[in-house]
Amino acid sequence: MFNNSIGVLGKCFYKFKSEEIIYNYTFIPVFHPTKNDFWDNGFPTNSLYYWYINNISTSAINLYEFFVKNESINTKNLLNYYWLLDGHNNAKGYAAFTRGVEWKLKGMGIAK
């Protein structure tokens, strides 16, 4: 299933990247982990991220790494950032998401 996801997402990624020049935009995908990623050492988010930067472009945001290193999110405090039942971020999780995107865009010189 993971390899199939790479194939489907890869086609989408290539299409977005190929249209950057035509439509004058910069495609920067955000790899956002689910709460399950923290139980599986970042899989599949990290795997997709590394596939992308090795095959398409280094312009991407890996929020799993940001969450672990900068926000100290782990399996013990996970539910402070994600809803228990549906697994989406809660307000604290989306605040961390925003900090991660801002941090990366500043590092890339896109945001101030």
C-alpha positions in Angstrom: 0.0 0.0 0.0 2.8 2.4 0.8 4.5 1.9 -2.6 1.1 2.6 -4.2 0.8 5.8 -2.3 4.3 6.8 -3.5 3.2 6.2 -7.0 0.0 8.2 -6.8 1.5 11.1 -4.7 4.6 11.1 -6.9 2.5 11.8 -10.0 0.8 14.7 -8.2 4.1 16.1 -6.9 5.7 16.0 -10.4 2.6 17.7 -11.9 2.7 20.5 -9.3 6.5 21.0 -9.7 6.3 21.0 -13.5 3.6 23.8 -13.4 5.6 26.1 -11.1 7.2 28.0 -14.0 4.0 28.1 -16.1 1.8 29.5 -13.3 4.5 31.4 -11.4 4.3 29.8 -8.0 6.5 27.8 -5.6 5.2 24.4 -4.6 6.2 23.5 -1.1 4.4 20.5 0.3 3.8 20.2 4.0 4.3 16.6 5.3 2.0 16.6 8.3 2.2 13.6 10.6 -0.8 11.8 12.0 -0.8 10.8 15.6 0.1 7.2 14.5 3.4 8.5 13.0 4.7 9.0 16.6 4.2 5.3 17.4 6.0 4.3 14.2 9.0 6.6 14.3 7.6 8.9 11.7 6.3 6.3 9.2 4.9 7.0 6.7 5.4 10.8 6.9 9.2 10.6 7.1 9.3 8.1 4.3 7.2 10.2 2.0 9.2 13.3 2.9 12.6 11.7 2.2 11.3 10.2 -1.1 10.1 13.6 -2.2 13.4 15.5 -1.3 15.5 12.8 -2.9 13.4 12.5 -6.1 11.7 15.9 -6.7 12.8 18.9 -4.7 14.4 19.9 -1.4 11.7 22.5 -0.9 9.4 20.8 1.5 8.4 20.9 5.1 8.6 17.9 7.4 6.5 18.6 10.4 7.2 15.3 12.0 10.8 16.3 12.6 9.8 19.8 13.7 7.2 18.4 16.1 9.7 16.0 17.7 12.8 18.3 17.8 11.2 21.7 18.3 7.9 21.0 20.0 8.9 17.9 21.9 5.8 16.0 20.9 6.1 12.3 21.7 3.8 9.3 22.5 3.5 10.5 26.1 2.1 14.0 25.4 0.5 13.3 22.0 -3.0 13.8 23.1 -2.2 17.4 24.1 -1.8 18.1 20.3 -4.3 15.6 18.7 -7.9 14.8 19.3 -8.3 11.3 20.8 -11.0 9.9 18.4 -10.4 11.4 15.0 -6.7 12.0 15.2 -6.8 15.5 13.8 -4.8 18.3 15.5 -6.6 20.2 18.2 -5.9 23.9 18.8 -2.5 23.3 20.4 -1.6 21.0 17.6 -2.5 23.5 14.9 -0.5 26.2 16.8 2.5 23.9 16.6 1.7 23.2 12.9 1.7 27.0 12.3 5.0 27.5 14.1 6.6 24.7 12.0 5.5 26.1 8.7 6.6 29.6 9.7 10.0 28.3 10.9 10.7 26.6 7.6 9.5 29.4 5.4 11.7 31.9 7.4 14.6 29.5 7.0 14.0 29.4 3.3 13.9 33.2 3.1 10.3 33.2 2.0 8.8 34.7 5.2 10.2 37.3 7.5 
